Amino acid sequence: MHFTMKDEILKRFLTAEGEPISGQVLADELNVSRTAIWKHMQTLKQEGYEFETVKKRGYKLLSVPDKVDMGQLQQFLTTERYGRQVHYYETVESTQLVAHELIRAGAPDGTVVIAEHQTAGRGRMMREWESTEGQGIWMTVIIRPDVAPHQAPQFTLVTAVAIVEAMKSSFKNFTPEIKWPNDILINGKKTTGILTEMVAEADRIQALLIGIGINVNQKIDDFPEQLQTIATSIAIEEGEPIERVHFVANVLESLEKYSDEYVKNGFGQIKQLWEQSSGTIGKRVKATTLREVVEGEAVSITESGVLEIRQANGEIKGIYSADIELLP
């Protein structure tokens, strides 16, 4: 695990179950000075962790801020690789941009870039993505799968399945649906967007950047007016506030599981799960590509993740990339 000293100190408090820990014990365990411990304690306080000083017994952790930082995430992680290195930011332009830099520096498979706020979050086709501070999950997962470059688009579908399965195991009051290729809807409103980018050579993928934006704790008036009829959050649909850090751990666990499944056994199981959760298959759709508009019934996805639409004349058209609108 990629821990700082501050993370190590926080880890001790999170596992102490409310018992006080003395500064001297921390200094001895971590082989640093009492002054170093004191400095890190001040930093944790500035970050919103509340402590009480118990006479002759040390510090007692009273409350934990709602953050998705490394110190808290490692309590819940059960993965082998995903999330074992975390780069956490209060504010960043875009987690995708940071991830591109980390790939050049050799970041390992499963490295996560996560932020409380993005000033220039974006979705597909360079669209702006609204990243409300401290209310969502804004992250990029760097993965290094041993697959050919033409298989990269499938990882958008793998990620959609992973997030839907994580939602189903975490929440009980709604059923998420996947809208091809990269959105997850709850009750017809968008809650999640996925952006997959590739860094590759001619015959092999160096890395994929899986950008994930999930609306988690927004209330309806946290969204700009023009989005209020088309966007929602997990908390709105579940009917209660959500512990983001626990859900991030569930998403990473699910993403590791289904990415490994795809690399090892191909698209079969993923395709089945995708179609079970699809809000697109069987519906009348309008697909707007860069060159044309195709209308008809979405009948299936192929082994390579292409959406097949049956047009009015019975002809089946394969759609590789498009904006999809569900028709009445």
C-alpha positions as CSV (number, residue, x, y, z in Angstrom):
1,M,0.0,0.0,0.0
2,H,1.1,3.5,-0.8
3,F,0.8,5.1,2.6
4,T,2.1,8.4,4.0
5,M,2.9,8.7,7.7
6,K,-0.4,10.6,8.2
7,D,-2.3,7.7,6.7
8,E,-0.5,5.3,9.0
9,I,-1.5,7.4,12.1
10,L,-5.1,7.7,10.8
11,K,-5.2,3.9,10.3
12,R,-4.3,3.4,14.0
13,F,-7.2,5.6,15.1
14,L,-9.7,4.1,12.7
15,T,-9.0,0.6,14.0
16,A,-8.8,1.6,17.7
17,E,-12.6,1.6,18.0
18,G,-12.8,4.8,20.0
19,E,-10.0,3.9,22.5
20,P,-7.4,6.7,23.2
21,I,-3.9,6.3,21.8
22,S,-0.9,8.2,23.3
23,G,1.4,10.2,21.2
24,Q,4.4,8.3,22.6
25,V,2.9,4.9,21.6
26,L,2.4,6.2,18.1
27,A,5.9,7.6,18.0
28,D,7.4,4.3,19.2
29,E,5.3,2.2,16.8
30,L,6.0,4.3,13.8
31,N,9.6,5.0,14.7
32,V,9.3,8.8,14.5
33,S,9.5,11.7,17.0
34,R,6.7,12.9,19.2
35,T,6.9,16.3,17.4
36,A,6.3,14.5,14.0
37,I,3.2,12.8,15.5
38,W,2.0,16.2,16.8
39,K,2.4,17.8,13.4
40,H,0.5,15.0,11.6
41,M,-2.3,15.3,14.3
42,Q,-2.6,19.0,13.5
43,T,-2.9,18.2,9.8
44,L,-5.6,15.7,10.4
45,K,-7.5,18.2,12.6
46,Q,-7.3,20.8,9.7
47,E,-8.7,18.1,7.4
48,G,-11.8,17.8,9.6
49,Y,-10.9,14.8,11.8
50,E,-12.0,15.6,15.4
51,F,-10.0,14.4,18.4
52,E,-10.3,14.8,22.1
53,T,-7.3,14.8,24.4
54,V,-7.9,12.3,27.3
55,K,-5.7,13.1,30.3
56,K,-2.7,10.7,30.7
57,R,-4.2,8.4,27.9
58,G,-3.6,10.4,24.7
59,Y,-5.8,11.2,21.7
60,K,-9.3,9.9,21.1
61,L,-10.9,10.0,17.6
62,L,-14.4,11.6,17.9
63,S,-15.6,12.1,14.3
64,V,-14.5,11.5,10.8
65,P,-15.1,13.9,7.9
66,D,-17.0,12.6,4.8
67,K,-13.9,12.2,2.6
68,V,-12.7,9.6,0.1
69,D,-9.1,9.7,1.1
70,M,-6.6,6.9,1.3
71,G,-6.7,6.7,5.1
72,Q,-10.4,5.9,5.2
73,L,-10.6,3.9,2.0
74,Q,-8.1,1.2,3.2
75,Q,-10.5,0.2,6.0
76,F,-12.9,-1.2,3.4
77,L,-10.7,-2.4,0.5
78,T,-10.7,-6.1,-0.2
79,T,-9.0,-5.8,-3.6
80,E,-5.6,-7.2,-4.6
81,R,-4.5,-4.3,-6.9
82,Y,-7.3,-1.7,-7.5
83,G,-7.0,1.1,-5.0
84,R,-3.8,-0.1,-3.4
85,Q,-2.2,3.2,-4.6
86,V,-4.4,6.2,-4.3
87,H,-3.7,9.8,-5.3
88,Y,-6.2,12.0,-3.4
89,Y,-6.9,15.6,-4.1
90,E,-9.3,18.1,-2.5
91,T,-9.5,20.0,-5.9
92,V,-8.1,19.0,-9.3
93,E,-8.7,20.2,-12.8
94,S,-9.6,16.6,-13.9
95,T,-8.6,13.2,-12.5
96,Q,-8.1,12.0,-16.1
97,L,-5.4,14.6,-16.7
98,V,-3.6,13.6,-13.5
99,A,-3.8,9.9,-14.5
100,H,-2.2,10.6,-17.9
101,E,0.8,12.1,-16.0
102,L,0.9,9.1,-13.6
103,I,0.9,6.6,-16.6
104,R,4.0,8.4,-18.0
105,A,5.6,8.0,-14.5
106,G,4.9,4.2,-14.6
107,A,1.9,4.0,-12.2
108,P,0.9,0.4,-11.5
109,D,-2.3,-1.5,-12.5
110,G,-5.2,-0.4,-10.3
111,T,-3.8,3.0,-9.3
112,V,-6.7,5.4,-8.4
113,V,-6.9,9.2,-8.8
114,I,-9.8,10.6,-6.8
115,A,-10.9,14.1,-6.0
116,E,-13.5,15.9,-3.9
117,H,-14.0,18.4,-6.7
118,Q,-13.0,18.8,-10.4
119,T,-12.8,22.3,-11.9
120,A,-12.8,20.9,-15.5
121,G,-14.4,17.4,-15.3
122,R,-15.5,16.1,-18.7
123,G,-17.5,13.3,-20.2
124,R,-17.6,11.8,-23.7
125,M,-17.0,14.1,-26.7
126,M,-15.3,16.7,-24.4
127,R,-18.6,17.6,-22.7
128,E,-18.4,19.3,-19.4
129,W,-19.2,17.2,-16.3
130,E,-20.7,18.8,-13.2
131,S,-18.6,17.7,-10.2
132,T,-20.3,19.0,-7.1
133,E,-17.7,19.3,-4.3
134,G,-17.7,16.5,-1.7
135,Q,-21.0,15.1,-3.1
136,G,-20.0,12.6,-5.7
137,I,-17.3,10.1,-6.7
138,W,-15.0,11.7,-9.2
139,M,-12.2,9.2,-10.0
140,T,-10.0,7.6,-12.6
141,V,-8.7,4.1,-12.3
142,I,-5.5,3.2,-14.3
143,I,-5.6,-0.3,-15.5
144,R,-3.1,-2.2,-17.5
145,P,-4.9,-5.2,-19.0
146,D,-3.1,-7.7,-21.3
147,V,-5.4,-7.2,-24.3
148,A,-5.2,-5.9,-27.8
149,P,-6.0,-2.2,-28.5
150,H,-9.2,-3.1,-30.4
151,Q,-10.6,-4.5,-27.2
152,A,-10.4,-1.2,-25.3
153,P,-14.0,0.0,-26.0
154,Q,-15.3,-3.1,-24.2
155,F,-13.9,-1.8,-20.9
156,T,-16.6,0.9,-20.9
157,L,-19.2,-1.9,-20.9
158,V,-17.2,-3.9,-18.3
159,T,-17.1,-0.8,-16.1
160,A,-20.8,-0.2,-16.5
161,V,-21.5,-3.8,-15.4
162,A,-19.1,-3.5,-12.4
163,I,-20.8,-0.2,-11.2
164,V,-24.3,-1.6,-11.6
165,E,-23.4,-4.8,-9.7
166,A,-21.8,-2.7,-6.9
167,M,-24.9,-0.6,-6.7
168,K,-27.1,-3.6,-6.5
169,S,-25.1,-5.1,-3.6
170,S,-24.9,-1.7,-1.8
171,F,-28.4,-0.3,-2.1
172,K,-32.0,-1.6,-1.9
173,N,-34.5,1.0,-3.0
174,F,-33.8,1.3,-6.7
175,T,-32.6,-0.8,-9.7
176,P,-29.9,0.9,-11.9
177,E,-30.1,0.5,-15.7
178,I,-27.3,0.9,-18.3
179,K,-27.8,3.2,-21.2
180,W,-25.5,2.3,-24.0
181,P,-22.6,3.0,-24.1
182,N,-21.5,4.7,-20.9
183,D,-24.3,6.0,-18.7
184,I,-26.1,4.5,-15.7
185,L,-29.6,5.7,-15.1
186,I,-31.8,5.4,-12.0
187,N,-35.5,5.8,-12.7
188,G,-34.7,7.2,-16.1
189,K,-32.3,9.9,-14.8
190,K,-28.5,9.9,-15.2
191,T,-26.4,9.2,-12.2
192,T,-23.2,7.9,-13.6
193,G,-20.9,8.6,-16.6
194,I,-17.9,6.6,-17.8
195,L,-15.1,7.8,-19.9
196,T,-12.5,5.3,-21.2
197,E,-9.3,6.6,-22.7
198,M,-6.4,4.5,-24.1
199,V,-2.6,4.9,-24.1
200,A,-1.3,2.3,-26.6
201,E,1.4,1.2,-29.0
202,A,0.5,-0.4,-32.4
203,D,-0.1,-3.9,-31.0
204,R,-0.6,-3.5,-27.2
205,I,-2.3,-1.4,-24.7
206,Q,0.0,0.4,-22.3
207,A,-2.8,1.6,-20.1
208,L,-6.5,2.4,-20.0
209,L,-7.9,5.4,-18.0
210,I,-11.3,4.5,-16.7
211,G,-12.9,7.8,-15.7
212,I,-15.9,7.4,-13.4
213,G,-18.3,10.2,-12.3
214,I,-21.1,9.1,-9.9
215,N,-23.6,11.5,-8.4
216,V,-23.9,10.3,-4.8
217,N,-25.1,12.7,-2.2
218,Q,-26.5,15.7,-4.2
219,K,-29.9,17.0,-3.4
220,I,-32.0,18.0,-6.4
221,D,-31.2,21.7,-6.0
222,D,-27.5,21.0,-6.1
223,F,-27.9,20.4,-9.8
224,P,-28.1,23.3,-12.3
225,E,-31.7,24.0,-13.3
226,Q,-31.2,22.5,-16.8
227,L,-30.1,19.2,-15.3
228,Q,-32.8,18.8,-12.6
229,T,-35.2,16.8,-14.9
230,I,-32.5,14.5,-16.4
231,A,-30.0,14.0,-13.5
232,T,-30.3,12.4,-10.1
233,S,-28.1,11.1,-7.2
234,I,-27.9,7.8,-5.3
235,A,-29.0,9.5,-2.1
236,I,-32.1,11.0,-3.8
237,E,-33.2,7.6,-5.1
238,E,-32.1,5.6,-2.0
239,G,-33.8,8.1,0.3
240,E,-30.8,8.6,2.7
241,P,-27.2,10.0,2.7
242,I,-24.6,7.5,1.4
243,E,-21.2,6.8,2.9
244,R,-19.1,7.5,-0.2
245,V,-15.8,5.9,0.9
246,H,-17.5,2.5,1.5
247,F,-19.2,2.6,-1.9
248,V,-15.9,3.5,-3.6
249,A,-14.4,0.4,-2.1
250,N,-17.3,-1.7,-3.4
251,V,-16.9,-0.2,-6.9
252,L,-13.2,-0.9,-7.0
253,E,-13.7,-4.5,-5.8
254,S,-16.4,-5.0,-8.5
255,L,-14.2,-3.4,-11.2
256,E,-11.2,-5.6,-10.4
257,K,-13.4,-8.7,-10.5
258,Y,-15.1,-8.0,-13.8
259,S,-11.9,-6.6,-15.5
260,D,-10.1,-9.8,-14.6
261,E,-13.1,-11.9,-15.7
262,Y,-13.0,-10.2,-19.1
263,V,-9.2,-10.6,-19.6
264,K,-9.3,-14.2,-18.5
265,N,-12.6,-15.5,-20.1
266,G,-13.6,-13.0,-22.7
267,F,-16.9,-11.0,-23.0
268,G,-19.4,-13.9,-22.4
269,Q,-20.4,-13.4,-18.8
270,I,-20.1,-9.6,-19.0
271,K,-22.3,-9.4,-22.1
272,Q,-25.0,-11.4,-20.3
273,L,-24.9,-9.2,-17.2
274,W,-24.8,-6.1,-19.4
275,E,-28.0,-7.2,-21.3
276,Q,-29.8,-8.1,-18.0
277,S,-29.2,-4.5,-16.7
278,S,-29.6,-2.7,-20.0
279,G,-32.2,0.1,-20.3
280,T,-31.5,0.3,-24.1
281,I,-32.1,-3.3,-25.5
282,G,-35.7,-3.8,-26.6
283,K,-36.3,0.0,-26.7
284,R,-36.9,2.3,-29.7
285,V,-33.9,4.6,-30.0
286,K,-32.4,7.4,-32.0
287,A,-28.6,7.1,-32.5
288,T,-26.8,10.2,-33.6
289,T,-23.3,9.5,-34.9
290,L,-20.9,12.0,-36.4
291,R,-22.1,11.1,-39.9
292,E,-25.8,10.0,-39.6
293,V,-28.9,9.5,-37.5
294,V,-30.2,6.0,-37.1
295,E,-33.7,5.2,-35.7
296,G,-35.1,1.8,-34.8
297,E,-35.2,-0.9,-32.1
298,A,-32.0,-1.6,-30.1
299,V,-31.8,-5.4,-30.4
300,S,-28.5,-6.5,-28.9
301,I,-24.8,-5.7,-28.4
302,T,-22.2,-7.8,-30.3
303,E,-19.2,-9.6,-28.8
304,S,-17.2,-6.4,-29.4
305,G,-19.7,-4.1,-27.7
306,V,-21.3,-2.7,-30.9
307,L,-25.0,-1.7,-30.5
308,E,-27.2,-3.3,-33.1
309,I,-30.3,-1.4,-34.2
310,R,-33.1,-2.9,-36.3
311,Q,-34.4,-0.2,-38.6
312,A,-37.9,0.2,-40.0
313,N,-37.0,-1.7,-43.2
314,G,-35.7,-4.6,-41.2
315,E,-32.0,-3.9,-41.8
316,I,-29.7,-4.2,-38.8
317,K,-27.2,-1.4,-38.4
318,G,-24.1,-1.6,-36.1
319,I,-23.4,1.5,-34.1
320,Y,-19.8,1.9,-32.7
321,S,-20.1,5.3,-31.1
322,A,-23.2,7.6,-30.8
323,D,-25.4,9.7,-28.7
324,I,-28.5,7.6,-27.8
325,E,-31.9,9.0,-27.2
326,L,-34.7,6.7,-26.0
327,L,-37.9,7.3,-28.1
328,P,-41.4,7.0,-26.8
